[in-house]
């Protein structure tokens, strides 16, 4: 069985909307598929490209071949998607900043209480 990662067209006439699917190459373009791994909407500006890159990589490792159009969409998605390490680093930096802000607010509140006690 030859497995392809390709586009399945949906939407109305002159309003295309595509799903990125993993399908047997013998199935019709919009027919039965194994798994949906993304979507592509060319109408809005900028175009909407959502691809589950982990699932695509898994299917490619199993021997699935992306079509030319899907290969291009995957490349675009890879350049726009932040690396998982970047997400973790940003999340950790945000957590550290939040803790520092809480500690500063607590210190300011404590200093305010001290000055209020001295003023009396």
N, C-alpha and C positions, 0 to 999 in steps of 0.2 A: 504494500500500500504506500503510495507516494503522498506525503503530507506536505501541504503548502500553508504558509501564512499569507493571507490575502485579504482584499477588501470585499465586503458584501454591501451592495448598495441598497439603501432604504430611503424613505422620504418621498415627497410628492414630485410631480413633474417639474423640472427646472429648479428644484429645491433639494439637491442631493444631500444625503447624510450617510456616512459609511461606518460600518463596524469592522474592526480588524479581527479576523477570525482564523482559527486553525482548522483546516478542513482537508478531507481527502480530495485529491486533485480531480477525481472522477465525478465529484458531486457538482451540481449546477452552482453558478456564482452566488445566487441568493438562497441556495438550498441548505441542506443539512450540514451542520458543522460540528466539530468536536468541542471547541471551547472559544469563547469570546475573550480576547486579550486586550482590547482597546477600542477607541472610537476616534473618528475624524470628521469634523464639521467644517467644510470649506467656505461656508456662507459668511459667517461673521469676520470682521477684520479686527484683530488678527485671528487666523484660523485656530480652531480648537483641536489640539492633538493630545489625546490621553492614551498612554500605552503602559501596560504593566510589564516593565522591562525584565523583571525577574522571571515571569512566566514565559516571555519571549525567549530569553536566554535558555531556559529549561527545554523548551520545544526545539530550539536550534540544536542543542546538545543531543537531543534524541534523533535528529536527522531531518527536521522540518526545514523547508527552504522558503524564505520570504520572497515575495515577488519584488520587482524593481520599485514599484510605488511604495510598498510597505517598507522596503529597505530604507528608502529616503525618509519616510515618516519616522522610522526608528532612530535614524541618525539625528534628525531634528529634535526628537524627544530627549535623546541622550544629551545633547548640547544644552537644552533648556532645563533639564532636571538637575537639582542639586544632588551631589553625592551623599550617600547615607551618613558618612562621617561628618559632612558639613551640617546636616540636620542635628546630629547628636551634639556637635560642638556648639551650635547656636542655642540648643535647648539648655545645655549645661551653663553657658554664659548667661542666659536669661535667668536661670535659677540662682546663680551666684549674685547677679545684680539685684534680684528680688530680696535675697537674704541680707545683703548689705544695706538696702534701703530700709528694711524692717529694723535692723540693728541701729541705724542712724536715727530713725524715728523714735525708737525706744530711748536712746540716749538723749535726744532732744526733749522728750517728755520728762525724763528724769531730771534734766538740768532745769527745766521750767518749774518743776515741783520744788527743787532746791531754792531757786531764786524767789519763789512765792513764799516759802517758809521763812526766808531771811527778811523779806519786806515786812512781815508782820511783827 
